[in-house]
Amino acid sequence: MTIFKFLNLAAWLFGRAVLTQHISGVVDLKQCPHGKILRKDIRDLTTQQRLDWSQCFVTLSNRGDLEHLHDYHGRDLYWSYAHFSPLFLLWHRLFIRDLEILMLSECNLDFGMPYWAWDIDSVNPWRSIIFSEEFFGTHDTTTKFVNTSIFQYGMYNYNITRDFNENMTSFFTTDQLESILDINKSFSKMSVDFEYSAHGLVHHALGGNMRSGPISTHDPLFWLHHTFCDLLFYQWQTYNNNTFKFDSQYYDRNRYVSRDTFIQPWNVTINETLVVDNFCYVYSPLESQARNLASDLIIDNEHLKNITIPLNWCYPIPECNDTTITRVWDDILHNNANFSQININYFINIVLIFL
Ligand SMILES: [Cu+2]
């Protein structure tokens, strides 16, 4: 811990000394100064690469260079624009790329944004190496503060919290992801189903910062989680020539999006954003190291029958109760229903509180 503190202070001082320009303004996300870069699961990086990534994230954050990103995500305008809308997967694709470019240029990394394939931890995420001192830190289950790793309280400018214990909610398994991301679904159906279920569940299960939209981006795991979401979206796009399968639609009462709509604040069209190749990154499939480090390799769908959804999901919807939540989850998990088929307005109210 002491060495972490020292390294962090040294990096912070170094960062202060060399940074003369304030990083602001909208970045060209299609620039490729580093050529094609590879995105791997964090467990497939070398120890040095992992430390470099973490150090870079903390250094940039501690000197204030990530503020514009937190602001984009939490700002009212973008919040409702990028969530619960057909732009969800596309907006977050650009959002991650923004940080990736910043990290590549500021820290000379030779690899892209790492992802966290949480499906291989799904059965017992509590035991995941991701929540160890060597990776993203353990936390005090009473105070909720992250208390080890470079991201611990006092070393990283955001004192992030996580709120789970050994009874942590399971994530979606690989099999369940396949059904949520059915290649025959329309884009909008797939996007809504995925956003509200598999994606939202990770936010919910981690708790603390990750359960609160405006501050979720402070937890470095937000970025790894969303990079994995982008990988899954990319797979959905490529498995069945679905790349340009985007159905134009209204995303709120009066705004209509089509393929030519520019996604803000980056001014990239939906059509361009649909093509990963435009952004100079490539996904590397899981390698043996990540699989060996996964908390559970036996995927057992049965465990989800015991899934418990805490009642605070319902708050503050008065008519929401245990039974309604259980019904929704049963339909999703066991009857393979789509969220969009289940009283969607009602469900939006429920999930709004944790994303
Ligand atoms: Cu988001």
Boltz pocket constraint, residues with backbone or C-beta under 6 A from the ligand:
constraints:
  - pocket:
      binder: B
      contacts: [[A, 73], [A, 82], [A, 83], [A, 92], [A, 355]]
      max_distance: 6.0
